[in-house]
């Protein structure tokens, strides 16, 4: 049964009561219209914090599909322009069909979408790692099929709070929901085919929702669990670089920063209501896991980073991981769609399936008694 499900008479009565009341209790998680892949219904929030549809919904599907990607940085105008040709219209040409076919597509937006001139203070050598995507590239995200984007990373404030606010306004204008910054839109909910997808994101920077703050994480997950059917969590953490492919136990540090205990955090999220958890931050792929019948991807690497981020070797593996679940969030099946990045061109189809091979090998090594198997073609299934 879907969480928060009521019959049509009850829902109409509750909506009337909500509208008559002078006000109602607000909650941190908000319903948004995040695109036009599928029809989106109006949701009202009642005094008990539960979300209810204003009309009787058609019977929901038996399964839903979520497409997951890693880091996205479309091109930058700082410190010098490094931009794809034709305003990036071909960046997602090879992956668009996979993202659009999913009920929900989610990734990590690595940088600000703005034209502000203010940049955070850095050394001259670090300026090449401040990412300012010009607003004219932003429609490519909508055209590609993205519904949810994490901003909980170490580049969202490259151009200050002004740049972050401009990013949020741009995404809002495109109908793309976002999460991960403290005190902002912390847990949006998007509806597709009568199923509500809740989203929250965590990072390790002072301005993000932190994966070390388990109390805050539990609060958001509790709210999403009440108001959404499928709960998706994104996290940014871990060490970085080609030596960081293996998932360690315990805490990770990088450049003297605490980058989190990611195994424990992913398990904590599922213990507290998450159905899908996916990570990014190391700029390389990591293993996947099935935990309590829920899916975890510990790092999906670089997805569309044509400039400014190394895509040499394994850093260029750019999969879309497609996950199908039942309506209780239990994993049903999956597929690693292998792509590989080319400088200035974005992810291109990889018939050699390098990404699927890498994830399979890492999973076999790093997940003890793992329950998932991955075929050479990238099909993910539960071991029998």
C-alpha positions, 0 to 999 in steps of 0.5 A, a space after each residue: 500500500 502506498 504511504 499516505 494513501 486514502 480513499 477519494 472521499 476522505 481526500 476530498 474532505 481533508 482538502 476542504 478542511 485544509 482550505 477552510 482553515 486559516 492556516 496549517 502546519 508547514 513541514 520541511 518537505 515540499 511538493 514540487 512540479 519537477 518537469 513534464 515527463 509524467 502528469 503531476 497531481 496537486 498535493 495538500 499538506 494537512 495538520 498532521 504533516 501527511 500529504 494527500 492528493 486532491 483527487 482520486 488517483 489512477 491505480 499506480 504502476 507495479 514498479 517504478 524506475 529511477 535513473 542515477 548519475 554522478 557529477 555534472 558540470 556542463 562547462 565554465 566561464 571562470 577563470 577562462 571560458 571552457 564551453 561545449 559547442 552549440 551551447 551544449 546541445 549534444 552533451 546528452 545526446 547518447 544518454 537522453 533516451 535512458 534518462 527520459 525513459 525513467 520515472 525519475 532521473 537524479 544526479 549531482 550538479 557540481 558548480 553554480 549556474 550564474 553570471 555573478 562576478 564574485 568568486 570565493 577566495 582561493 589561491 591562483 592555482 585553485 581558481 581553475 577548480 571554481 565552476 561557473 556554468 553560464 545560464 544558457 547551458 542550463 536548459 540542457 539539464 531539462 532536455 536530458 530528463 533530469 528531475 532531481 539534482 543534489 547541490 550538497 557538494 563542495 562547489 555549490 558556493 564557488 560563487 557565494 550565496 548569490 551564485 547558489 541562489 541564482 542556481 536555485 532560481 534557474 533550476 526552479 524555472 526549469 522545473 528541476 527539483 534540488 536539495 542539499 543546502 542548509 535551510 533551503 529546499 531540503 527535501 522536495 517531493 515529485 509525483 510521477 504516475 501517482 507515485 510520490 518520490 521524496 529526495 534529500 541530499 547530504 555533503 561534508 561542507 559547512 553550508 550543506 546538510 551534513 551526513 555526519 548530522 544523523 539527527 537532522 538526517 533522521 528528521 528529514 527521512 521521517 518527514 519524507 517517509 510520511 509524505 512520499 512513497 519512494 525515498 531517494 537519498 544522495 550523498 557527496 563524500 569520500 576520498 578523491 582520485 583514482 586511488 579512491 575506487 575501493 570503499 573502505 570501512 570507517 571514516 574517510 579523509 581527504 585534504 585533512 577534511 572528514 569526508 564521512 563514514 559512507 557505509 554506515 551513513 548509507 545503511 543508516 538512511 535505509 534503516 530510517 526509511 530510504 529506498 535508494 541511496 546513491 553517492 558521488 564525490 570520489 570522481 571514480 566509480 565504486 561498488 553497489 550493494 543491496 541492503 535490507 532489499 534497498 539499493 545503494 550505489 556508493 559512487 557514480 563518478 563523473 557523468 558529464 564533466 567535459 571541462 575542468 575535471 579529469 576524465 582520463 582513464 577510469 575517471 571518464 567512466 560515466 554510467 547511468 544506473 537504472 534501478 527498478 523498485 516495487 512500490 514499497 521501495 524494494 529492489 526488483 532489478 537494475 541496469 548499468 548503462 555504460 558510457 564514457 566521457 570525451 573531452 568537450 563532448 559529454 558521455 558517449 555510449 561505450 560498447 565495451 561496457 567499461 563502467 559495468 565491468 568496473 562496478 562489477 569488479 569493485 562490488 565483488 571485492 568490496 561487498 562481503 557476501 553481497 546479494 547483487 550480481 552484475 552481468 557483463 552487459 550490466 544487468 543487475 539482479 539478486 543472486 539466487 
